[in-house]
């Protein structure tokens, strides 16, 4: 397994190179220039000579292959450049933004696992019951409501209405921001931090939790029909033992895949949630930098998101092997 993980990490290097190359070339295909925005071209006509001077200062007047080679050389040596607009180091931006996005994504996945898997298991075990019907309806509604709509509703109720009508303190939540930034062991929130974390984590996990519940239910029902489950029941095993030892392990394989994808998405694509709750994470910064054509920020932060996706993919494969003994990660595997 160790050699497999090392081989996958080597593949991840090529994935990062390919993704960064595509993004790099894309900025040269799209019209416009960051120098025009810096010179104020977004609001008024600017002197072409001023634009040329700024392009020369930024080094973007050089041939594309020269810029590309320089970009690769800097990246290999750990230098992701600096913002065209603020001249802030991209590595500094990553240090500031990445912890917020990673913590938010982690706790969104925790919410997704606790609610999504438990709801799916309950729905499968009590198929066609009232609990199954309620779970199905809630999952459909949750997956249909846009994230930004749900975010604004929750913020309005618990962050505005609750304060106006003097609800109990446990029912009132900060409407904006990510709290006092107090954590234990880097990932466990303090009591005050938890109140600021709970709302965005729930909103970010809402759609994926609904989807996970449906996938868990479907996978559970398919596994419950398998021969080895009928054999286990015929041997007189308790239903709880059958579910825990013979159903859940097999039913969790597609669930793990979804969780890996959701974690990578939560890190880099939580733009709507971050906007609603005024959070400045990686996704929010990538979008704003793209609009400003701030290439170093987009490339640097995108590399971080792609790296997270790659690590999540490796963890999913390892999870397959741990859950299903029939799966082995050998050197000969594709």
C-alpha positions as CSV (number, residue, x, y, z in Angstrom):
1,X,0.0,0.0,0.0
2,X,2.9,2.3,0.7
3,X,4.2,2.0,-2.8
4,X,0.7,2.6,-4.2
5,X,0.4,5.8,-2.2
6,X,3.8,7.0,-3.3
7,X,2.8,6.3,-6.9
8,X,-0.4,8.2,-6.6
9,X,1.4,11.2,-5.1
10,X,3.7,11.1,-8.1
11,X,0.6,11.1,-10.3
12,X,-0.7,14.1,-8.3
13,X,2.4,16.1,-9.3
14,X,1.5,15.7,-13.0
15,X,-2.2,16.5,-12.3
16,X,-1.1,19.8,-10.6
17,X,1.2,20.6,-13.5
18,X,-1.6,19.9,-16.0
19,X,-4.2,21.9,-14.2
20,X,-1.9,24.9,-13.6
21,X,-0.9,24.8,-17.3
22,X,-4.5,24.9,-18.5
23,X,-5.3,27.8,-16.1
24,X,-2.1,29.6,-17.2
25,X,-2.9,29.4,-20.9
26,X,-6.6,30.3,-20.3
27,X,-5.7,33.7,-19.0
28,X,-3.8,34.4,-22.3
29,X,-6.8,33.2,-24.4
30,X,-9.3,35.4,-22.6
31,X,-9.5,39.1,-23.7
32,X,-8.3,41.9,-21.4
33,X,-5.2,42.6,-19.4
34,X,-4.6,43.0,-15.7
35,X,-2.5,46.0,-16.6
36,X,-5.6,47.8,-17.9
37,X,-7.5,47.2,-14.6
38,X,-4.5,48.4,-12.6
39,X,-4.4,51.5,-14.7
40,X,-8.1,52.1,-14.1
41,X,-9.3,50.9,-17.5
42,X,-12.3,49.3,-15.9
43,X,-13.9,52.7,-15.4
44,X,-12.3,55.0,-18.0
45,X,-10.0,55.0,-21.0
46,X,-6.3,54.9,-20.2
47,X,-3.2,55.9,-22.0
48,X,-1.8,52.8,-23.9
49,X,1.7,53.8,-22.9
50,X,0.7,53.6,-19.2
51,X,-0.6,50.1,-19.9
52,X,2.6,49.0,-21.6
53,X,4.7,50.4,-18.7
54,X,2.6,48.4,-16.2
55,X,2.8,45.2,-18.3
56,X,6.6,45.6,-18.4
57,X,6.8,46.0,-14.6
58,X,4.7,42.9,-14.2
59,X,6.7,41.0,-16.8
60,X,3.5,40.1,-18.8
61,X,4.8,41.7,-21.9
62,X,7.2,38.9,-22.5
63,X,6.5,35.9,-24.8
64,X,4.1,33.4,-23.3
65,X,6.6,30.6,-23.2
66,X,9.1,32.8,-21.3
67,X,6.4,33.6,-18.7
68,X,5.4,29.9,-18.5
69,X,8.9,28.7,-17.9
70,X,9.4,31.4,-15.2
71,X,6.2,30.4,-13.6
72,X,7.2,26.7,-13.4
73,X,10.6,27.5,-12.1
74,X,9.2,29.7,-9.3
75,X,6.6,27.1,-8.4
76,X,9.1,24.2,-8.2
77,X,11.1,26.4,-5.7
78,X,8.0,27.2,-3.6
79,X,7.6,30.7,-4.9
80,X,4.0,31.3,-6.2
81,X,4.6,34.9,-7.0
82,X,2.7,37.9,-5.7
83,X,-0.5,39.7,-6.4
84,X,-0.5,42.1,-9.3
85,X,-2.8,44.5,-7.4
86,X,-1.7,44.3,-3.8
87,X,1.8,42.9,-4.2
88,X,1.1,40.5,-1.4
89,X,2.8,37.1,-1.5
90,X,0.5,34.3,-2.7
91,X,2.0,32.1,0.0
92,X,1.0,34.6,2.6
93,X,-2.6,34.7,1.2
94,X,-2.7,30.9,1.3
95,X,-1.6,30.9,5.0
96,X,-4.3,33.4,5.8
97,X,-7.2,31.8,3.8
98,X,-6.5,28.1,3.7
99,X,-7.1,27.4,7.5
100,X,-10.6,28.9,7.3
101,X,-11.6,26.9,4.2
102,X,-10.1,23.7,5.5
103,X,-11.8,24.0,8.9
104,X,-15.1,24.9,7.3
105,X,-14.9,22.0,4.9
106,X,-13.9,19.6,7.6
107,X,-16.9,20.4,9.8
108,X,-19.2,20.5,6.8
109,X,-18.1,16.9,6.1
110,X,-18.7,16.0,9.7
111,X,-22.3,17.4,9.4
112,X,-22.7,15.5,6.2
113,X,-21.5,12.2,7.7
114,X,-23.5,12.4,10.9
115,X,-26.8,13.5,9.3
116,X,-26.5,12.1,5.8
117,X,-25.4,8.6,6.6
118,X,-27.6,8.2,9.7
119,X,-30.7,9.4,7.7
120,X,-29.9,7.1,4.8
121,X,-29.4,4.1,7.1
122,X,-32.7,4.8,9.0
123,X,-34.5,5.3,5.7
124,X,-33.2,2.0,4.3
125,X,-34.0,0.0,7.5
126,X,-37.5,1.3,7.6
127,X,-38.3,1.3,4.0
128,X,-41.8,2.7,3.0
129,X,-42.4,3.8,6.6
130,X,-43.2,7.3,7.8
131,X,-39.5,7.8,8.7
132,X,-38.5,6.8,5.1
133,X,-41.1,9.2,3.6
134,X,-40.1,12.1,5.8
135,X,-36.4,11.5,5.1
136,X,-37.0,11.4,1.4
137,X,-39.1,14.6,1.3
138,X,-36.6,16.5,3.4
139,X,-33.7,15.3,1.2
140,X,-35.4,16.3,-2.0
141,X,-36.3,19.8,-0.6
142,X,-32.8,20.3,0.9
143,X,-31.2,19.4,-2.5
144,X,-33.5,21.7,-4.3
145,X,-33.1,24.9,-2.2
146,X,-30.2,27.0,-3.5
147,X,-27.3,27.4,-1.0
148,X,-27.4,31.2,-1.0
149,X,-31.2,31.2,-0.3
150,X,-30.9,28.7,2.6
151,X,-27.9,30.7,3.9
152,X,-29.8,34.0,3.9
153,X,-32.9,32.4,5.5
154,X,-30.9,30.9,8.4
155,X,-28.9,34.1,8.9
156,X,-32.0,36.2,8.9
157,X,-33.8,33.9,11.4
158,X,-31.0,33.1,13.9
159,X,-28.8,36.2,13.4
160,X,-31.4,39.0,13.0
161,X,-34.9,37.9,14.0
162,X,-33.6,36.0,17.1
163,X,-31.8,39.1,18.4
164,X,-34.8,41.4,17.7
165,X,-37.2,39.1,19.6
166,X,-34.8,38.3,22.5
167,X,-34.6,34.5,21.8
168,X,-32.5,32.5,24.4
169,X,-28.8,32.9,24.0
170,X,-28.3,29.4,22.7
171,X,-30.7,30.1,19.8
172,X,-28.9,33.3,18.7
173,X,-26.0,33.1,16.3
174,X,-23.6,35.7,14.9
175,X,-24.9,36.7,11.5
176,X,-21.5,37.4,9.9
177,X,-17.9,36.4,10.2
178,X,-16.2,33.3,11.5
179,X,-16.0,34.1,15.2
180,X,-13.1,34.8,17.5
181,X,-10.8,32.2,15.7
182,X,-10.1,30.2,18.8
183,X,-9.4,26.5,18.2
184,X,-8.1,23.5,20.1
185,X,-5.6,21.4,18.3
186,X,-6.1,23.5,15.3
187,X,-9.5,22.0,14.3
188,X,-11.7,21.7,17.4
189,X,-13.7,25.0,17.9
190,X,-14.2,26.7,21.3
191,X,-17.7,27.3,22.5
192,X,-17.9,30.8,21.0
193,X,-16.2,29.6,17.8
194,X,-18.8,26.8,17.5
195,X,-21.7,29.3,17.3
196,X,-20.0,31.1,14.4
197,X,-19.1,27.8,12.7
198,X,-22.4,26.0,12.9
199,X,-24.4,28.0,10.5
200,X,-22.0,28.1,7.5
201,X,-21.1,24.5,8.1
202,X,-24.8,23.5,7.9
203,X,-25.4,25.6,4.8
204,X,-22.3,24.3,3.0
205,X,-23.3,20.7,3.8
206,X,-27.0,21.0,3.1
207,X,-27.1,19.9,-0.6
208,X,-24.4,17.3,-0.2
209,X,-26.0,15.9,2.9
210,X,-29.3,15.4,1.1
211,X,-27.5,13.6,-1.8
212,X,-25.5,11.5,0.6
213,X,-28.6,10.4,2.4
214,X,-30.2,9.2,-0.8
215,X,-27.1,7.4,-2.0
216,X,-26.7,5.7,1.4
217,X,-30.3,4.6,1.3
218,X,-29.9,3.2,-2.2
219,X,-26.6,1.4,-1.4
220,X,-28.0,0.0,1.8
221,X,-31.1,-1.4,0.0
222,X,-28.9,-3.0,-2.6
223,X,-26.6,-4.6,0.0
224,X,-29.6,-5.9,2.1
225,X,-30.7,-8.0,-0.9
226,X,-27.3,-9.7,-1.3
227,X,-26.8,-13.4,-0.5
228,X,-24.3,-13.0,2.3
229,X,-26.8,-10.8,4.2
230,X,-29.5,-13.5,3.9
231,X,-27.0,-16.0,5.0
232,X,-26.1,-14.0,8.1
233,X,-29.7,-13.6,9.0
234,X,-30.3,-17.3,8.5
235,X,-27.5,-18.1,11.0
236,X,-29.5,-16.2,13.6
237,X,-27.4,-13.1,14.0
238,X,-29.0,-10.1,15.5
239,X,-30.2,-7.5,13.0
240,X,-27.9,-4.9,14.5
241,X,-24.9,-7.2,14.0
242,X,-26.0,-7.9,10.4
243,X,-26.3,-4.2,9.7
244,X,-23.0,-3.2,11.3
245,X,-20.8,-6.1,10.1
246,X,-22.3,-7.2,6.8
247,X,-24.2,-4.3,5.4
248,X,-22.6,-1.1,6.3
249,X,-19.1,-2.0,5.2
250,X,-20.2,-2.8,1.7
251,X,-22.7,0.0,1.5
252,X,-20.1,2.6,2.4
253,X,-18.0,2.2,-0.7
254,X,-20.0,4.6,-2.9
255,X,-20.5,6.9,0.1
256,X,-16.7,7.3,0.6
257,X,-16.4,8.4,-3.0
258,X,-19.0,11.1,-2.5
259,X,-17.3,12.3,0.7
260,X,-13.9,12.6,-1.0
261,X,-15.4,14.7,-3.8
262,X,-17.4,16.8,-1.4
263,X,-14.4,17.6,0.7
264,X,-12.4,18.9,-2.2
265,X,-15.5,20.9,-3.4
266,X,-16.1,22.4,0.0
267,X,-12.5,23.7,0.2
268,X,-12.4,25.5,-3.1
269,X,-16.0,26.0,-4.3
270,X,-17.8,27.3,-1.2
271,X,-18.1,30.7,-2.8
272,X,-21.8,31.2,-2.1
273,X,-21.6,30.1,1.5
274,X,-18.5,32.3,2.1
275,X,-20.2,35.3,0.5
276,X,-23.4,34.9,2.5
277,X,-21.6,34.7,5.8
278,X,-18.9,37.2,4.9
279,X,-16.1,34.6,5.0
280,X,-12.9,35.2,3.1
281,X,-11.8,31.7,2.2
282,X,-10.0,30.2,-0.8
283,X,-13.0,30.0,-3.0
284,X,-14.0,33.6,-2.4
285,X,-10.5,34.8,-3.1
286,X,-10.2,32.8,-6.3
287,X,-13.4,34.2,-7.7
288,X,-12.4,37.8,-6.9
289,X,-8.9,37.3,-8.3
290,X,-10.3,35.9,-11.5
291,X,-12.5,38.9,-12.0
292,X,-9.4,41.1,-11.5
293,X,-7.3,38.9,-13.7
294,X,-4.8,38.5,-10.8
295,X,-3.1,35.5,-12.3
296,X,-0.6,34.6,-9.6
297,X,-3.4,34.4,-6.9
298,X,-5.7,32.3,-9.1
299,X,-2.9,29.9,-10.0
300,X,-1.5,29.6,-6.5
301,X,-4.8,29.1,-4.7
302,X,-6.0,26.7,-7.5
303,X,-2.9,24.6,-6.9
304,X,-3.9,24.3,-3.2
305,X,-7.5,23.2,-4.1
306,X,-6.2,20.7,-6.7
307,X,-3.8,19.3,-4.1
308,X,-6.6,18.8,-1.6
309,X,-8.6,17.0,-4.3
310,X,-5.7,14.8,-5.0
311,X,-5.1,13.9,-1.3
312,X,-8.9,13.2,-0.9
313,X,-8.8,10.9,-3.9
314,X,-5.9,8.9,-2.4
315,X,-7.7,8.7,0.9
316,X,-10.8,7.4,-0.8
317,X,-8.8,4.6,-2.5
318,X,-7.2,3.6,0.9
319,X,-10.6,3.7,2.4
320,X,-11.8,1.2,-0.2
321,X,-9.1,-1.3,0.8
322,X,-9.8,-0.9,4.5
323,X,-13.6,-1.4,4.1
324,X,-13.5,-4.2,1.5
325,X,-10.9,-7.0,2.0
326,X,-11.4,-8.0,-1.7
327,X,-9.8,-4.7,-2.8
328,X,-6.0,-4.7,-2.7
329,X,-3.7,-1.8,-3.6
330,X,-0.9,-3.6,-5.3
331,X,1.9,-2.2,-7.5
332,X,0.2,-3.9,-10.5
333,X,-3.1,-2.0,-10.0
334,X,-4.0,0.6,-12.5
